[in-house]
Amino acid sequence: MATNKRIAFLTAGEGIEEVELTEPWKAVTDAGHTAELLSLEEGEVQLFQHLDKSTTQKVDRLVSAASVEDYDALVLPGGVANPDALRTDEGAVAFVRDFVGSGRPVAAICHAPWTLVEADAVRGRRVTSWPSLQTDVRNAGGDWVDEEVVVDGNLITSRNPDDIPAFNRELLSALDG
């Protein structure tokens, strides 16, 4: 089992679906890896349980101060507002684009593939997401499918919180591979 890998979790300041951040975070840290929260602003990010505010989580580093080379994998949690805000931030989009281009694992769940679409990272790739993104994915040149988890090269995608066990399994497999 590979250990001591650094995993970046990239979020905006709010609208993050709590379990889509906390469950993969727990999976990677329980496996002996280091998780780090990157965001657009310092301080804390607001997590949600669907549309209701829940807890907050401290930001470890600004995405503007992060380098792809610092991390072994990238996780993009969903929520509706979170990836919608990320895809409007040029620095965040560039970080995601560069990460995908590095060949390192990139795992995106629920609405998070919106950021992959903005980074032009789904063209010619097979991905899944929350169903409402399927037109966006197809318009960006991706092959959208309705499956609990899809692995296409270094991209790992899932549809929703119910898919987290499969999402985590594939993320950990990519880290060990």
Backbone hydrogen bonds in HBPLUS format (Angstrom, degrees):
<---DONOR---> <-ACCEPTOR-->    atom                        ^
c    i                          cat <-CA-CA->   ^        H-A-AA   ^      H-
h    n   atom  resd res      DA  || num        DHA   H-A  angle D-A-AA Bond
n    s   type  num  typ     dist DA aas  dist angle  dist       angle   num
A0004-ASN N   A0032-GLY O   3.31 MM  28  6.13 157.7  2.36 130.4 130.6     1
A0034-THR N   A0005-LYS O   2.79 MM  29  6.06 169.2  1.80 165.5 169.3     2
A0072-ASP N   A0006-ARG O   2.71 MM  66  5.42 168.7  1.73 155.4 159.3     3
A0007-ILE N   A0034-THR O   2.73 MM  27  6.04 165.3  1.75 167.9 172.2     4
A0036-GLU N   A0007-ILE O   2.89 MM  29  6.17 146.9  2.00 169.2 170.2     5
A0008-ALA N   A0073-ALA O   2.97 MM  65  6.29 165.1  1.99 157.7 153.4     6
A0075-VAL N   A0008-ALA O   2.75 MM  67  6.18 155.6  1.81 160.0 168.1     7
A0009-PHE N   A0036-GLU O   2.87 MM  27  6.04 159.2  1.91 164.3 162.9     8
A0038-LEU N   A0009-PHE O   2.79 MM  29  5.87 169.0  1.80 155.9 159.8     9
A0010-LEU N   A0075-VAL O   3.07 MM  65  6.47 156.4  2.13 167.2 174.5    10
A0011-THR N   A0038-LEU O   3.02 MM  27  6.39 159.4  2.06 153.9 158.6    11
A0046-GLN N   A0013-GLY O   2.83 MM  33  6.24 159.0  1.87 147.8 150.4    12
A0048-PHE N   A0016-ILE O   2.73 MM  32  5.75 151.0  1.81 170.8 166.7    13
A0017-GLU N   A0078-GLY O   3.23 MM  61  5.63 163.7  2.25 106.6 110.8    14
A0020-GLU N   A0017-GLU O   2.97 MM   3  5.46 132.3  2.20 113.5 126.9    15
A0018-GLU N   A0048-PHE O   2.71 MM  30  5.27 176.2  1.72 154.9 156.3    16
A0021-LEU N   A0018-GLU O   3.00 MM   3  5.43 156.1  2.06 112.3 120.0    17
A0022-THR N   A0018-GLU O   2.81 MM   4  6.00 171.1  1.82 167.7 166.1    18
A0023-GLU N   A0019-VAL O   3.09 MM   4  5.31 155.1  2.15 122.3 130.1    19
A0025-TRP N   A0021-LEU O   3.08 MM   4  6.05 151.4  2.17 144.5 153.4    20
A0026-LYS N   A0022-THR O   2.93 MM   4  6.03 159.3  1.97 143.5 148.4    21
A0027-ALA N   A0023-GLU O   2.97 MM   4  6.18 156.7  2.03 146.3 153.2    22
A0028-VAL N   A0024-PRO O   2.96 MM   4  6.22 162.7  1.99 153.7 156.3    23
A0029-THR N   A0025-TRP O   2.98 MM   4  6.17 162.8  2.01 152.4 157.8    24
A0030-ASP N   A0026-LYS O   2.79 MM   4  5.76 158.6  1.83 148.4 155.0    25
A0031-ALA N   A0027-ALA O   3.17 MM   4  6.24 132.9  2.40 132.4 143.6    26
A0033-HIS N   A0028-VAL O   2.96 MM   5  5.40 155.5  2.02 156.9 151.6    27
A0032-GLY N   A0029-THR O   2.99 MM   3  5.11 160.2  2.03 108.5 112.3    28
A0060-ASP N   A0037-LEU O   2.85 MM  23  5.13 148.9  1.94 137.0 147.4    29
A0061-ARG N   A0037-LEU O   3.19 MM  24  6.53 152.8  2.26 155.4 155.6    30
A0039-SER N   A0061-ARG O   3.18 MM  22  6.73 144.0  2.32 146.7 157.2    31
A0063-VAL N   A0039-SER O   2.88 MM  24  5.45 159.0  1.92 147.5 149.1    32
A0059-VAL N   A0043-GLY O   2.85 MM  16  5.62 174.4  1.85 153.2 152.2    33
A0045-VAL N   A0057-GLN O   2.83 MM  12  5.41 158.6  1.87 151.0 154.9    34
A0057-GLN N   A0045-VAL O   3.03 MM  12  5.41 147.0  2.14 142.1 152.0    35
A0047-LEU N   A0055-THR O   2.85 MM   8  5.42 161.5  1.89 160.4 163.9    36
A0054-SER N   A0047-LEU O   2.90 MM   7  5.56 163.7  1.93 145.1 140.2    37
A0049-GLN N   A0052-ASP O   2.77 MM   3  5.25 161.4  1.80 158.8 162.0    38
A0052-ASP N   A0049-GLN O   3.17 MM   3  5.25 169.6  2.18 122.0 121.2    39
A0065-ALA N   A0062-LEU O   2.95 MM   3  5.29 151.1  2.04 107.5 116.5    40
A0066-ALA N   A0063-VAL O   3.11 MM   3  4.97 162.5  2.15 103.4 108.7    41
A0070-ASP N   A0067-SER O   2.90 MM   3  5.44 159.8  1.94 117.5 124.2    42
A0071-TYR N   A0068-VAL O   3.11 MM   3  5.80 171.9  2.11 124.7 127.2    43
A0074-LEU N   A0105-PRO O   2.93 MM  31  6.35 152.2  2.01 148.0 157.1    44
A0107-ALA N   A0074-LEU O   2.81 MM  33  6.23 163.0  1.84 159.8 164.2    45
A0076-LEU N   A0107-ALA O   2.68 MM  31  6.04 162.5  1.71 164.6 168.1    46
A0109-ILE N   A0076-LEU O   3.22 MM  33  6.60 158.0  2.27 170.6 169.0    47
A0085-ALA N   A0081-ALA O   2.93 MM   4  6.06 149.7  2.02 149.3 155.4    48
A0086-LEU N   A0082-ASN O   3.01 MM   4  6.31 161.4  2.04 151.7 157.5    49
A0087-ARG N   A0083-PRO O   2.97 MM   4  6.01 158.3  2.02 145.2 149.3    50
A0088-THR N   A0085-ALA O   3.14 MM   3  5.46 155.9  2.20 107.8 115.3    51
A0089-ASP N   A0086-LEU O   3.02 MM   3  5.33 165.5  2.04 114.0 118.5    52
A0093-VAL N   A0089-ASP O   2.97 MM   4  6.23 166.7  1.99 162.6 166.7    53
A0094-ALA N   A0090-GLU O   2.92 MM   4  6.05 158.0  1.97 145.5 151.8    54
A0095-PHE N   A0091-GLY O   2.94 MM   4  6.12 154.6  2.00 143.8 150.9    55
A0096-VAL N   A0092-ALA O   2.98 MM   4  6.26 161.9  2.02 151.6 155.7    56
A0097-ARG N   A0093-VAL O   2.86 MM   4  6.07 165.1  1.88 152.2 156.8    57
A0098-ASP N   A0094-ALA O   2.84 MM   4  5.98 166.5  1.86 151.8 155.5    58
A0099-PHE N   A0095-PHE O   2.85 MM   4  6.00 149.4  1.94 143.8 153.2    59
A0100-VAL N   A0096-VAL O   2.90 MM   4  6.14 169.1  1.91 158.5 160.1    60
A0101-GLY N   A0097-ARG O   2.96 MM   4  6.15 161.1  2.00 147.2 153.1    61
A0102-SER N   A0098-ASP O   2.93 MM   4  6.09 124.4  2.24 136.1 149.9    62
A0102-SER N   A0099-PHE O   3.05 MM   3  5.06 136.9  2.24  96.7 109.2    63
A0103-GLY N   A0100-VAL O   3.20 MM   3  5.73 158.9  2.25 113.5 119.4    64
A0106-VAL N   A0154-ASN O   2.82 MM  48  6.05 159.2  1.87 170.1 166.6    65
A0156-ILE N   A0106-VAL O   2.86 MM  50  6.11 156.1  1.91 155.1 155.4    66
A0108-ALA N   A0156-ILE O   2.80 MM  48  6.28 154.9  1.86 164.1 170.9    67
A0158-SER N   A0108-ALA O   3.16 MM  50  6.70 142.5  2.31 144.5 152.0    68
A0112-ALA N   A0109-ILE O   3.05 MM   3  5.37 160.9  2.09 130.7 128.9    69
A0110-CYS N   A0158-SER O   2.96 MM  48  6.11 148.5  2.06 128.3 138.0    70
A0130-TRP N   A0110-CYS O   2.94 MM  20  4.57 155.8  1.99 116.1 114.0    71
A0114-TRP N   A0111-HIS O   3.02 MM   3  5.98 168.1  2.04 129.7 133.6    72
A0115-THR N   A0112-ALA O   2.94 MM   3  5.82 145.0  2.06 129.3 134.4    73
A0117-VAL N   A0113-PRO O   2.80 MM   4  6.13 152.2  1.88 152.5 159.9    74
A0118-GLU N   A0114-TRP O   2.98 MM   4  6.29 162.3  2.01 149.2 153.1    75
A0119-ALA N   A0115-THR O   2.98 MM   4  6.15 141.3  2.14 139.3 149.9    76
A0121-ALA N   A0116-LEU O   2.91 MM   5  5.14 169.1  1.92 158.1 157.1    77
A0120-ASP N   A0117-VAL O   2.97 MM   3  5.11 158.7  2.02 111.3 115.3    78
A0125-ARG N   A0122-VAL O   2.83 MM   3  5.05 157.7  1.88 138.4 134.9    79
A0124-GLY N   A0141-GLY O   2.79 MM  17  5.83 167.5  1.81 135.4 132.3    80
A0143-ASP N   A0125-ARG O   2.78 MM  18  5.97 171.4  1.79 158.7 159.4    81
A0127-VAL N   A0143-ASP O   3.03 MM  16  6.16 153.7  2.10 136.9 144.1    82
A0145-VAL N   A0127-VAL O   2.92 MM  18  6.21 148.4  2.02 151.2 160.0    83
A0133-LEU N   A0130-TRP O   3.00 MM   3  5.92 171.2  2.00 136.1 139.0    84
A0134-GLN N   A0131-PRO O   3.12 MM   3  5.58 170.4  2.13 119.2 122.2    85
A0136-ASP N   A0133-LEU O   3.01 MM   3  5.22 111.3  2.50 103.9 120.3    86
A0137-VAL N   A0133-LEU O   2.90 MM   4  6.16 163.6  1.93 164.1 169.4    87
A0138-ARG N   A0134-GLN O   2.95 MM   4  6.10 163.8  1.98 146.0 150.7    88
A0139-ASN N   A0135-THR O   2.79 MM   4  5.93 160.2  1.83 150.9 157.0    89
A0140-ALA N   A0136-ASP O   3.01 MM   4  6.16 131.7  2.25 138.5 150.8    90
A0140-ALA N   A0137-VAL O   3.15 MM   3  5.12 132.4  2.39  94.0 107.1    91
A0142-GLY N   A0137-VAL O   2.84 MM   5  5.15 156.2  1.90 153.4 146.2    92
A0141-GLY N   A0138-ARG O   2.95 MM   3  5.10 158.9  2.00 109.9 113.2    93
A0150-VAL N   A0157-THR O   2.83 MM   7  5.29 152.9  1.90 151.3 159.2    94
A0157-THR N   A0150-VAL O   2.92 MM   7  5.29 159.8  1.96 149.3 156.0    95
A0152-ASP N   A0155-LEU O   2.92 MM   3  5.25 159.7  1.96 150.1 156.9    96
A0155-LEU N   A0152-ASP O   3.05 MM   3  5.25 165.0  2.07 129.5 128.7    97
A0163-ASP N   A0160-ASN O   2.87 MM   3  5.58 155.2  1.93 124.3 131.8    98
A0164-ILE N   A0161-PRO O   3.11 MM   3  5.30 169.7  2.12 113.2 115.8    99
A0166-ALA N   A0163-ASP O   3.08 MM   3  5.58 117.3  2.49 114.5 128.1   100
A0167-PHE N   A0163-ASP O   2.93 MM   4  6.08 162.8  1.96 156.9 162.2   101
A0168-ASN N   A0164-ILE O   2.76 MM   4  5.85 170.3  1.77 160.7 161.8   102
A0169-ARG N   A0165-PRO O   3.02 MM   4  6.14 155.6  2.08 140.8 147.9   103
A0170-GLU N   A0166-ALA O   3.05 MM   4  6.28 162.7  2.08 151.1 154.1   104
A0171-LEU N   A0167-PHE O   2.94 MM   4  6.16 152.9  2.01 147.7 156.2   105
A0172-LEU N   A0168-ASN O   2.88 MM   4  6.05 171.1  1.89 156.5 158.2   106
A0173-SER N   A0169-ARG O   2.95 MM   4  6.10 150.7  2.04 141.7 150.7   107
A0174-ALA N   A0170-GLU O   2.95 MM   4  6.10 152.3  2.03 141.9 148.6   108
A0175-LEU N   A0171-LEU O   3.03 MM   4  6.33 148.1  2.13 145.4 154.6   109
A0176-ASP N   A0172-LEU O   2.97 MM   4  6.19 143.7  2.11 143.8 153.3   110
A0177-GLY N   A0173-SER O   2.92 MM   4  5.93 123.4  2.25 137.2 152.0   111
